[in-house]
Amino acid sequence: MKQGSIYQKPFSDWHKKKAVINRRDRVHFNEREIWWTSVGVNVGYEIDGKGEYFARPVLVLKKVSTEKFIGLQITS
């Protein structure tokens, strides 16, 4: 969404979608796998997700727990 020369990030769209994403079943992942992950809309100049689910491919670098990992986004 552009208004004049200022880009307006779709925060309200992301907030609605993340409520739906949070209700999904948990997945099982391992280190060195690549997953399409919802990264959302971020503040400032950080890379945002794209498409309906604000997703990007992410490489799982380190599994921290059964529900958390340290990942590296592999696209710009």
C-alpha positions in Angstrom: 0.0 0.0 0.0 1.5 3.3 -1.0 0.2 6.7 -0.1 2.2 9.4 -1.7 5.8 8.4 -1.4 5.5 6.7 2.0 5.1 2.9 2.1 2.5 1.7 4.6 3.2 -1.8 5.9 0.2 -4.1 6.2 0.4 -4.6 10.0 -3.4 -5.1 10.5 -3.4 -7.8 7.8 -0.5 -9.6 9.6 -2.2 -9.4 13.0 -5.4 -11.1 11.6 -3.4 -13.8 9.9 -1.1 -14.6 12.8 -4.1 -15.4 15.0 -5.0 -18.1 12.4 -1.4 -19.4 12.1 -1.1 -19.8 15.9 -4.0 -22.2 16.0 -2.3 -24.7 13.5 -0.9 -28.0 14.6 2.8 -27.9 15.6 5.3 -29.4 13.1 8.4 -31.6 13.6 11.6 -30.1 12.2 15.3 -31.0 12.2 18.5 -29.0 11.7 19.6 -28.5 8.1 16.0 -28.6 6.8 14.4 -25.8 4.8 10.9 -24.7 5.8 8.5 -22.1 4.4 7.9 -20.1 7.6 5.5 -17.2 8.3 7.9 -14.4 9.3 5.2 -11.7 9.3 5.5 -8.0 8.9 8.4 -6.5 10.7 9.1 -3.0 12.0 11.5 -0.8 10.1 13.7 -2.1 7.3 13.7 -5.8 8.3 12.7 -8.3 5.6 9.0 -9.1 5.6 7.2 -12.2 4.6 5.4 -12.4 1.3 2.1 -13.7 0.1 -1.1 -14.7 2.0 0.8 -16.1 5.0 3.8 -13.6 5.0 6.1 -16.5 4.4 9.8 -17.0 3.4 12.1 -20.0 3.1 14.1 -20.5 6.3 17.1 -22.8 6.9 16.9 -24.5 10.4 20.4 -23.9 11.8 19.9 -25.1 15.4 17.0 -26.8 17.1 16.5 -25.1 20.5 13.5 -27.1 21.6 10.6 -29.1 20.1 8.9 -25.8 19.1 11.8 -23.4 18.7 14.8 -23.1 16.4 17.4 -20.6 15.2 17.0 -20.1 11.5 18.4 -18.2 8.6 16.2 -16.7 6.0 17.6 -17.8 2.6 16.0 -15.1 0.3 16.1 -11.4 0.2 
